[in-house]
Amino acid sequence: MKIIRYLDTKGNLHFGAEQEDGSALRIEGDLFGDFEVTSEKAEVAKLLAPVAPTQILCIGLNYKRHAEETKAKMPERPILFVKGVNTLQHPGDPIEIPTAMASAEVDYECELAVVIGKPCKNVKREDALDYVLGYTCANDVSARDWQIKLGGGQWCRGKFFDTFAPLGPRLVTADEITNPNALKIATILNGERVQDWNTDDMIFDVPAIIEFLSGSTTLVPGTVILTGTPHGVGMAFDPPKWLKAGDEVTIEIEGIGSLTNPVKLEA
Protein backbone atom coordinates (compact mmCIF):
# COMPACT_ATOMS: atom_id res chain seq x y z
CA MET A 1 0.00 0.00 0.00
CA LYS A 2 1.09 3.55 -0.71
CA ILE A 3 0.06 5.90 2.10
CA ILE A 4 -0.06 9.69 2.13
CA ARG A 5 -0.71 12.16 4.95
CA TYR A 6 -2.61 15.29 4.03
CA LEU A 7 -4.80 18.21 5.00
CA ASP A 8 -8.26 18.37 3.45
CA THR A 9 -9.98 21.52 2.22
CA LYS A 10 -11.15 22.29 5.78
CA GLY A 11 -7.68 21.89 7.27
CA ASN A 12 -8.36 18.49 8.84
CA LEU A 13 -5.52 15.96 9.00
CA HIS A 14 -5.96 12.53 7.38
CA PHE A 15 -4.10 9.56 5.97
CA GLY A 16 -4.98 8.26 2.55
CA ALA A 17 -4.30 5.19 0.42
CA GLU A 18 -3.08 6.13 -3.04
CA GLN A 19 -4.79 4.49 -5.97
CA GLU A 20 -3.36 3.57 -9.37
CA ASP A 21 -5.07 6.54 -11.03
CA GLY A 22 -3.34 8.99 -8.68
CA SER A 23 -6.34 9.59 -6.45
CA ALA A 24 -6.48 8.50 -2.81
CA LEU A 25 -9.05 6.97 -0.47
CA ARG A 26 -9.27 8.20 3.10
CA ILE A 27 -7.88 5.91 5.81
CA GLU A 28 -9.73 5.60 9.10
CA GLY A 29 -8.06 4.49 12.33
CA ASP A 30 -4.53 4.35 13.69
CA LEU A 31 -1.72 3.89 11.17
CA PHE A 32 0.32 2.17 13.92
CA GLY A 33 -2.59 0.01 15.08
CA ASP A 34 -5.87 -0.90 13.44
CA PHE A 35 -6.93 1.03 10.37
CA GLU A 36 -9.00 0.52 7.25
CA VAL A 37 -9.23 2.11 3.84
CA THR A 38 -12.66 3.67 3.35
CA SER A 39 -14.47 4.26 0.06
CA GLU A 40 -14.36 8.03 0.62
CA LYS A 41 -12.23 9.88 -1.90
CA ALA A 42 -9.52 11.98 -0.27
CA GLU A 43 -9.75 15.73 -0.79
CA VAL A 44 -6.06 16.59 -0.71
CA ALA A 45 -5.52 20.31 -0.24
CA LYS A 46 -1.99 20.00 1.15
CA LEU A 47 0.35 17.00 0.99
CA LEU A 48 2.34 16.47 4.19
CA ALA A 49 5.30 14.29 5.11
CA PRO A 50 3.80 10.77 5.28
CA VAL A 51 4.50 10.44 9.03
CA ALA A 52 5.11 12.79 11.95
CA PRO A 53 8.20 11.10 13.44
CA THR A 54 8.34 10.27 17.13
CA GLN A 55 12.13 10.41 16.78
CA ILE A 56 14.61 10.59 13.91
CA LEU A 57 17.66 8.33 14.15
CA CYS A 58 20.35 8.60 11.51
CA ILE A 59 23.24 6.45 10.35
CA GLY A 60 26.35 8.20 9.05
CA LEU A 61 29.01 6.97 6.62
CA ASN A 62 26.95 3.96 5.60
CA TYR A 63 27.78 3.69 1.88
CA LYS A 64 31.14 2.34 0.77
CA ARG A 65 31.67 4.82 -2.06
CA HIS A 66 30.61 7.75 0.15
CA ALA A 67 33.12 6.75 2.82
CA GLU A 68 35.77 6.61 0.10
CA GLU A 69 34.92 10.05 -1.33
CA THR A 70 35.15 11.63 2.13
CA LYS A 71 38.41 9.74 2.83
CA ALA A 72 36.86 8.29 5.99
CA LYS A 73 37.71 4.98 7.58
CA MET A 74 35.06 2.29 7.09
CA PRO A 75 33.12 2.10 10.38
CA GLU A 76 33.17 -1.10 12.42
CA ARG A 77 29.67 -0.40 13.76
CA PRO A 78 26.87 1.86 12.56
CA ILE A 79 27.53 5.52 13.40
CA LEU A 80 24.47 7.00 15.11
CA PHE A 81 23.45 10.64 15.23
CA VAL A 82 20.03 12.22 15.70
CA LYS A 83 17.83 14.92 14.23
CA GLY A 84 15.09 16.65 16.19
CA VAL A 85 11.48 16.35 15.12
CA ASN A 86 11.74 20.11 14.42
CA THR A 87 13.74 19.23 11.30
CA LEU A 88 10.76 17.63 9.53
CA GLN A 89 9.75 19.25 6.25
CA HIS A 90 6.90 18.42 3.86
CA PRO A 91 7.10 17.72 0.13
CA GLY A 92 7.15 20.96 -1.85
CA ASP A 93 7.97 23.13 1.16
CA PRO A 94 11.32 24.92 1.32
CA ILE A 95 14.59 23.84 2.81
CA GLU A 96 15.75 26.94 4.70
CA ILE A 97 19.42 27.89 4.74
CA PRO A 98 20.19 29.11 8.29
CA THR A 99 20.87 32.84 8.59
CA ALA A 100 20.69 33.46 12.37
CA MET A 101 23.28 30.69 12.86
CA ALA A 102 24.59 31.33 9.39
CA SER A 103 25.83 28.50 7.20
CA ALA A 104 27.57 28.82 3.85
CA GLU A 105 27.94 25.06 3.36
CA VAL A 106 24.47 23.49 3.27
CA ASP A 107 24.48 20.10 1.54
CA TYR A 108 21.96 17.53 0.26
CA GLU A 109 21.93 13.80 1.04
CA CYS A 110 19.45 11.38 -0.54
CA GLU A 111 18.51 8.65 1.92
CA LEU A 112 16.14 5.73 2.29
CA ALA A 113 14.00 6.31 5.39
CA VAL A 114 12.66 3.37 7.39
CA VAL A 115 9.53 3.84 9.52
CA ILE A 116 9.14 1.52 12.52
CA GLY A 117 5.57 0.29 12.95
CA LYS A 118 5.54 -1.41 16.38
CA PRO A 119 7.65 -1.40 19.56
CA CYS A 120 11.02 -2.86 18.72
CA LYS A 121 13.72 -3.89 21.24
CA ASN A 122 16.61 -6.37 21.07
CA VAL A 123 15.49 -7.53 17.62
CA LYS A 124 17.66 -9.98 15.68
CA ARG A 125 18.45 -9.15 12.08
CA GLU A 126 16.46 -12.11 10.74
CA ASP A 127 13.30 -10.64 12.33
CA ALA A 128 14.10 -6.96 11.88
CA LEU A 129 11.99 -6.25 8.78
CA ASP A 130 8.89 -7.56 10.60
CA TYR A 131 8.96 -4.32 12.62
CA VAL A 132 9.00 -2.02 9.59
CA LEU A 133 5.77 -0.26 8.66
CA GLY A 134 7.21 1.10 5.45
CA TYR A 135 9.71 3.24 3.60
CA THR A 136 9.88 6.78 2.24
CA CYS A 137 12.36 9.21 0.67
CA ALA A 138 14.43 11.49 2.88
CA ASN A 139 16.88 14.34 2.42
CA ASP A 140 19.38 14.49 5.28
CA VAL A 141 20.18 18.17 4.78
CA SER A 142 23.49 19.03 6.44
CA ALA A 143 25.27 22.29 7.25
CA ARG A 144 28.82 21.02 6.77
CA ASP A 145 30.49 23.99 8.43
CA TRP A 146 28.49 23.41 11.63
CA GLN A 147 28.85 19.62 11.29
CA ILE A 148 32.61 19.54 10.80
CA LYS A 149 34.21 22.80 12.01
CA LEU A 150 31.83 24.64 14.34
CA GLY A 151 29.88 21.91 16.12
CA GLY A 152 32.27 20.96 18.90
CA GLY A 153 33.40 17.66 17.40
CA GLN A 154 30.01 16.03 16.92
CA TRP A 155 27.62 16.11 13.97
CA CYS A 156 24.25 17.02 15.47
CA ARG A 157 24.49 20.84 15.34
CA GLY A 158 24.95 20.74 11.57
CA LYS A 159 22.05 18.32 11.12
CA PHE A 160 19.54 19.85 13.55
CA PHE A 161 18.27 23.03 11.89
CA ASP A 162 14.59 23.52 11.04
CA THR A 163 13.53 22.01 7.66
CA PHE A 164 16.62 19.78 7.49
CA ALA A 165 14.66 16.49 7.19
CA PRO A 166 12.26 16.54 4.25
CA LEU A 167 10.28 13.27 4.01
CA GLY A 168 7.88 11.97 1.40
CA PRO A 169 5.99 12.05 -0.77
CA ARG A 170 4.45 8.75 0.32
CA LEU A 171 5.03 5.82 2.66
CA VAL A 172 5.28 2.51 0.82
CA THR A 173 4.40 -0.37 3.13
CA ALA A 174 6.96 -3.08 3.75
CA ASP A 175 5.02 -5.76 1.88
CA GLU A 176 5.65 -3.85 -1.38
CA ILE A 177 9.42 -3.54 -0.83
CA THR A 178 10.69 -6.99 0.02
CA ASN A 179 14.37 -6.00 -0.20
CA PRO A 180 15.16 -2.42 0.86
CA ASN A 181 18.79 -3.01 -0.08
CA ALA A 182 18.17 -3.35 -3.80
CA LEU A 183 16.75 0.08 -4.71
CA LYS A 184 18.04 2.75 -7.07
CA ILE A 185 18.53 6.04 -5.21
CA ALA A 186 19.38 9.47 -6.58
CA THR A 187 19.51 13.24 -6.04
CA ILE A 188 18.69 15.72 -8.78
CA LEU A 189 19.90 19.29 -8.13
CA ASN A 190 18.49 21.89 -10.52
CA GLY A 191 18.01 19.20 -13.15
CA GLU A 192 21.49 17.66 -12.70
CA ARG A 193 21.74 14.10 -11.40
CA VAL A 194 24.41 14.50 -8.73
CA GLN A 195 23.86 11.26 -6.80
CA ASP A 196 22.89 8.08 -8.65
CA TRP A 197 23.55 4.75 -6.97
CA ASN A 198 21.88 1.79 -5.24
CA THR A 199 21.06 0.90 -1.62
CA ASP A 200 22.98 -2.35 -2.09
CA ASP A 201 26.14 -0.29 -1.39
CA MET A 202 25.23 0.14 2.30
CA ILE A 203 27.94 -1.00 4.68
CA PHE A 204 25.25 -1.99 7.20
CA ASP A 205 22.00 -3.10 5.57
CA VAL A 206 18.55 -2.24 6.93
CA PRO A 207 18.19 -5.39 9.10
CA ALA A 208 21.64 -4.80 10.61
CA ILE A 209 20.76 -1.17 11.37
CA ILE A 210 17.52 -2.14 13.13
CA GLU A 211 19.29 -4.86 15.13
CA PHE A 212 21.94 -2.35 16.22
CA LEU A 213 19.58 0.52 17.09
CA SER A 214 17.15 -1.73 18.99
CA GLY A 215 19.87 -3.20 21.21
CA SER A 216 18.84 -2.47 24.81
CA THR A 217 16.79 0.37 23.29
CA THR A 218 13.09 0.55 22.47
CA LEU A 219 12.32 1.94 19.04
CA VAL A 220 8.80 3.28 19.47
CA PRO A 221 6.24 3.27 16.63
CA GLY A 222 6.82 6.24 14.38
CA THR A 223 10.60 6.11 14.75
CA VAL A 224 12.14 7.19 11.46
CA ILE A 225 15.58 5.81 10.61
CA LEU A 226 17.70 7.53 7.94
CA THR A 227 20.05 4.90 6.54
CA GLY A 228 22.91 6.92 5.03
CA THR A 229 23.71 8.50 1.68
CA PRO A 230 25.68 7.36 -1.38
CA HIS A 231 28.58 9.22 -2.97
CA GLY A 232 28.03 12.45 -4.86
CA VAL A 233 27.26 14.81 -1.98
CA GLY A 234 27.86 18.49 -2.63
CA MET A 235 30.98 18.80 -0.49
CA ALA A 236 32.76 16.13 -2.58
CA PHE A 237 32.67 18.19 -5.79
CA ASP A 238 35.42 20.60 -6.82
CA PRO A 239 34.23 23.26 -6.34
CA PRO A 240 31.58 22.10 -3.83
CA LYS A 241 27.91 22.25 -4.82
CA TRP A 242 26.46 23.99 -1.75
CA LEU A 243 22.72 24.63 -1.73
CA LYS A 244 21.66 28.22 -2.33
CA ALA A 245 18.42 30.16 -2.42
CA GLY A 246 16.52 29.43 -5.63
CA ASP A 247 17.77 25.85 -5.96
CA GLU A 248 15.45 22.84 -6.28
CA VAL A 249 16.39 19.42 -4.88
CA THR A 250 14.68 16.14 -5.77
CA ILE A 251 15.28 12.80 -4.06
CA GLU A 252 14.29 9.72 -6.09
CA ILE A 253 14.05 6.16 -4.78
CA GLU A 254 12.93 3.21 -6.86
CA GLY A 255 9.48 1.98 -5.91
CA ILE A 256 8.76 5.02 -3.72
CA GLY A 257 8.84 8.09 -5.95
CA SER A 258 10.24 11.62 -5.92
CA LEU A 259 10.53 14.14 -3.09
CA THR A 260 11.09 17.71 -4.28
CA ASN A 261 11.88 20.80 -2.20
CA PRO A 262 12.89 24.33 -3.18
CA VAL A 263 15.62 26.12 -1.25
CA LYS A 264 15.39 29.58 0.33
CA LEU A 265 17.05 31.62 3.05
CA GLU A 266 15.69 31.47 6.59
CA ALA A 267 13.44 34.48 7.16
N, C-alpha and C positions, 0 to 999 in steps of 0.2 A: 504494500500500500504506500502511496505517496501522500504525505500529510502536510498541510499548510496551517499556519496560524494567521489570523486576520482580524481586522475591524470591519464591522458591517456599516451600512450607511447611517446608522444611528450611533455609531461609536462603541457598539458592544463587541466584546472579545469572543472569538470562536476558533475552533479547529475545524478543518475541512479535509475531505478525502478527494484528491484530484482525480478527475476522470480522463479518459483517453482523448476526449474532444477539447480538453483544456478547461472545462468547467469544474466545479467542485460541489460536493454534497456536504452539508453541515454534519459534524460529529457531535454526538451527545454523550456526556459522561466524562470520566477521568482518563486522560491519555496514559497515565501510569497505573491504572487500575482497570475497571470495567468501562468500556465505551462501545458505542455502536454508531454505524453510519446511517443517517436518516435519509429520507427521500427528498428532503428540503434542499433546494438549490442554494448554494452559498452566495450571498451578496457581498462580494469582496470590494470594499472601498479602499482599504490600505493593507498591503501585504507586510507581515511582520516576520522577524526571525522565527523559525519553526518551533523553537522552545525558548522559555525563559530559564536560563541555567540556574540550578541551585548552587553550583560552583563550577569553575573552569580550571581544569588541570591540564598542563601542557608539557609535552616532551620535546626537549631541545636536542639538536645534533643527531637526528634519528634517520637520516638518509646518508648512504655511503658517499655518494658524489658531493653532497653538500658539505660533509665533514672534510672532504678533500679540498674543495674550493676555498674553505675558510682556514685551511692548514691546521685543523684541529685533530687531536688524537681521538681515535675511535673509542667511544665510551664503553666501559665494562658493564655498566648497568644503565638503565634509562635515567636521563637527566630531567628532574622535575622542577618546573617553576609554575607559578600561578598567575592568573589574571583575575581581577575583580569582576563581579557581575555588572559593575558600572561600564565596563568596556564593550558590552553588547551593542551591536548596531544592526539595523534592519536592511534588507535588500533595497537598493535604490537610494538609501539615505547616506549622507556624506561622512567620509572619514575626515576627521578634523586634525590638521597639523597643529600641535600645541604652540601657543604664542606666549601665554603667561609663564610657563616653564618651557621656554622656546627650544625647539629642536630644528636643526637644519639637515637631519639625516634620517628621515622617516622612510621606512622600507616596507615592502609587501612580502607576504609568505603564503602561498597556497597550501592548504592543509586539509586532510580528511578529518572531520570531526565525528566522534563516536558519542552517542547519547545512551547513558545507562538507564535501563527501564525498571529495575527492581533492586532492593538492597543487596549489596555485593561486598562480601568480606572473605578474605583468605580463599579466593577462588583459584583453582588450578587451571592451567592454560587450556586443557582439553574441554573444560566446561565454560570457559570465559565468554564465548559468543552467545551463550544462553541468556546472559544478563544484558545484552544489547537490545535496546528498543529500535534503534536505527542509526542512520548516517546522514550527514549533511556537509555542505561546503563551508569552509572557514577561511578567513584571512587573518593570520596572526601578525597584525600590523605592529611594527617595532621601531622605536626611536633609537637608532644605533648609538648615537652619542650618549644618551642617558643609559643605555644598556651596557656599553663597554667602558666609557671613560668617566661618566659623571655619576654613576649609580652606586658607588661604594663597593664595587667588587661583586655584586650580584645583579641578575638580569631584570628583576621585577619592575624597577622604576621605569625602565624603557618600554615595558610591555603593558603598563597599567593605566595608560591615559584613556579618557572617555573616547568611545567610538572605535577602539583598537581591536575589537573582535566581531567583525561582521559575520553573520551566520545566515545560511539559506541556500536557495529560496524555498526548499522543501526538505522534509525529513523522509527518507526512504527506509521503510522498515526492514529489519534484518533478514526476513525471509526472502526479500528480493535481491539481496547482495550476499551471496553465500560465501564469497571470499573477498574480504575487504582489502587484501593484499595482492590484488590483480586488477587494479583500476588505473586508467590513464588519468593524469592530473596535470593541470596547467594554469599559468597566469598569463593574461593578456593585458598589457599596459598600453593604453592609447592605440590599440590595434596591433601592437607588436607582441608576438608570442615570446615572452622572456623566460618562462619556466615551462617545460614540456617533458614529462617523465612518467613514471609508473610507481604505484605504491609498493610494488614488489622489491623496491630498493631500500625499504626500511631496514635498519639495523635490528630493531626490536619490532616484531610484527604486532598486530592488534591484540591477539590473545596473550602474548608475553607482556604487553603494556598493562592490560587489565589485571593479570596475575600479580605484577609488581605493585601497581597502585593500590590494590585491594589487600595487600599483606598487612595484617594487624590494623587495617583501616577500612571503615565502612564507606563505600561509595553509595551515596543516597540517590534515589531516583531523580533524574534531571541533571545529574552530573554530566558535564560535557568535557570530553577529553580531546585535545588537539594533539595530533600524532606526529608532528614534525613536517618539515618542508624539504623538497628536493633542491638541487642546485639551480642556479640562475637568479638568486636574490639580487636586489639592486646594488648592495654594497660590494658584490663580487665583480661588477663590471668596471672597466677602465675607460672613461671616468664613471663613477657610480651613478646609478639611475635612482636618485632619491625622488620620492613623491613630492609633487608641488600642486598648489592650487590650480584647478582647471583640469587636472588629470582624471582619467577614468580607469578603474581597475576591475577586471573580471577574473573570477576563479572558476575554472571548469573541472568537474570530476565526472568521469564516465559513469553512467547509470543514475546520476543525481541531477546534473544540470549545471546552470551558470548563475553565479552570484556577482552582481555588478554594483559598484559604489563609485560615485564621484568623489573628488578630493577638494577640500576647501580649507582655509585658515580658521582656526578657532576664533569665535567672535570675541 
